[in-house]
Amino acid sequence: MNRLPQHHGSQARIDFCKCSILVGRNVQRSNLFRKDVFLEVVVDIEAGALQTAKAIYAIRRRRDSAAGFRGLFGEPAWDILLELYIAQKSRTELQVSSVCIEAGVPSTTILRWIARLERDGLVYREADRGDARRRYVRLTSEGHALMVRLLGAIGPMG
């Protein structure tokens, strides 16, 4: 039976014949080969940013709940971008009508901010191919890059 090398401290010794790293969409893949052993390692290099986004979003919702006034602390663009980033990283689709429901912001305000973010090239809307009544909103690559940069500047929470 072949055994993988044990990890000691912060270093591990790996005696494999071939190692290649492919950098894809915010994920690094490493394929390690050894005669009859194949191991694929997938590392999400944005895992920290996702944790930060979720923490910020949760804190904002707790604050709103504690205040007892929905939508009192308005920052719709930030809430929209946070929610879309979390959805994208979680591989979830958000309908335009579902964005920021928890924030308690009126739908007219959300639609105005989505239009603004769309004009700025940070989000885009797309019709559902199966149901023309539904439209989804997603981050553009520029919107995604902005969120990674902002969440990185904020740093880890907790």
RAMO-V271246 format. One record per pair of residues at least 6 apart in sequence whose ideal C-beta (glycine too) atoms are under 6 Angstrom apart, sorted by sequence separation. I is the first residue (numbers start at 1). J is the second residue. D is the distance in whole Angstrom. If there is no record, write none. Layout:
i:I j:J d:D
i:I j:J d:D
This chain:
i:117 j:123 d:4
i:128 j:134 d:4
i:5 j:12 d:5
i:22 j:29 d:5
i:32 j:39 d:5
i:87 j:94 d:5
i:5 j:13 d:6
i:127 j:135 d:5
i:5 j:14 d:5
i:21 j:30 d:5
i:31 j:40 d:6
i:100 j:110 d:5
i:125 j:135 d:5
i:126 j:136 d:5
i:20 j:31 d:6
i:30 j:41 d:5
i:99 j:110 d:6
i:125 j:137 d:5
i:19 j:32 d:6
i:29 j:42 d:6
i:123 j:137 d:6
i:18 j:33 d:5
i:27 j:42 d:6
i:28 j:43 d:5
i:16 j:32 d:5
i:17 j:33 d:6
i:123 j:139 d:6
i:124 j:140 d:6
i:16 j:33 d:6
i:27 j:44 d:6
i:28 j:45 d:6
i:16 j:34 d:5
i:122 j:140 d:6
i:80 j:99 d:6
i:121 j:140 d:6
i:26 j:46 d:5
i:80 j:100 d:6
i:122 j:142 d:6
i:123 j:143 d:5
i:79 j:100 d:5
i:121 j:142 d:5
i:122 j:143 d:4
i:114 j:137 d:6
i:79 j:103 d:5
i:57 j:82 d:5
i:53 j:82 d:5
i:76 j:105 d:5
i:53 j:85 d:5
i:54 j:86 d:6
i:53 j:86 d:5
i:71 j:104 d:4
i:76 j:109 d:6
i:80 j:113 d:6
i:70 j:104 d:3
i:71 j:105 d:5
i:2 j:37 d:5
i:77 j:113 d:5
i:76 j:113 d:4
i:99 j:137 d:6
i:50 j:89 d:5
i:95 j:134 d:6
i:96 j:135 d:5
i:61 j:102 d:6
i:95 j:136 d:6
i:96 j:137 d:5
i:93 j:136 d:5
i:94 j:137 d:6
i:88 j:139 d:6
i:84 j:139 d:5
i:85 j:147 d:4
i:81 j:147 d:6
i:53 j:151 d:6
i:49 j:148 d:6
i:52 j:151 d:5
i:49 j:151 d:4
i:52 j:154 d:6
i:55 j:157 d:4
i:52 j:157 d:5
i:48 j:156 d:6
